[in-house]
Amino acid sequence: MLSSDTQAGIAAPAWTQAELQRLMDVQPCGDGRYLAPAHGPTARDVVEAGQMLGDAVVAAATHVPHQRVTSASMIFSRAAAHTAPLDIEVDVVRSGRTFTTAQVTIRQHDSPRCAGIVLLDSGAPDLVRSTAPMPRVDPPDRLRPLAIPGTEVDGRDMRVVDDAYDPNPNLVGPPELFVWTRFREPPEQDYLHAALLTHSCTHWTVAAALRPHAGVGEAMAHRSISTGITMATITFHDDVDVTQWLLYATRVTYAGRGHAQSEGRVYTDDGAMVASYSVHAMVRGLEPRAKNSDTLL
């Protein structure tokens, strides 16, 4: 999750909806090249995987404006810092009337940080339609706002079913989290709706993986346990409006050998499934780190 801490006495920029959009609304800077701005100094100077996946969605949508991003998948092999911009390269592998495949690479200081594939398509009317049913959970108006330090973004509302996202490592439950999210201001472009939806899909896997196990929890991440998102894939099924309540339903299907794997779905409050995602994470004991090394998330 996000952190609004400071580093070396310098205040970090406030985390707001406008700031998230600024970071993910990448700007063209050459043929197939885009630039994502730096956020600024934070106590943990690591860019979230969901933010970089959102960068890839926006870059591909900007590069291939006549088609819609259908899915995006990235592997996060090296951490990126908040204190420097990100260089994004889009290479169209194949362009067709129906589908376009693009490879997206994100670099920082001329060093690759993550790479992935984005699929775009021209759209088609339903031949058939069916979706997995929405889980039966409390609606957002019956839940308390999430108010744990480090999770707040001004302009974004989050409510967790059963208050299950909790820093207490001794609270246990099934390996799943159901989180309602909405933003207060509508972005101008459809691809920014998709990017803001993407940003949250990587938030819940680690916490859900640790939830069944007493004595370990999300609050221990980067302190006594080592965690990080290593791969994420999101598929957009329908257009989405992030100013409406969206339910992120995340369930961990495997945890072990230092890994956790989840599957997730995003629903509107009337039960329509608008996106699905899968996330792979590192979850293991904290090992001593080599000096000046940033190869491990």
Buried (B, 14 or more C-beta within 10 A) or exposed (E): BBBBBEBEEEEBBEBBBBBBBBBBBBEBEEEBBBBBBBBBBBEEBBBBBBBBBBBBBBBBBBBBEEBBBBBBBBBBBBBBBBBBBBBBBBEBEEEEEEEBBBBBBBBBEEEEBBBBBBBBBEEEEEEEEEBEEBBEBEEBEEBEEBEBEBBBBEBBBBBBBEEBBBEEBEEBEEBBBBBBBBBEEEBEEBBBBBBBBBBBBBBBBBBBBBBBEEEBBBBBBBEEBBBBBBBBBBBBBEEBBBBEBBBBBBBBEEBEEEBBBBBBBBBBBEEEBBBBBBBBBBBBEEEEEEEEEBEBB
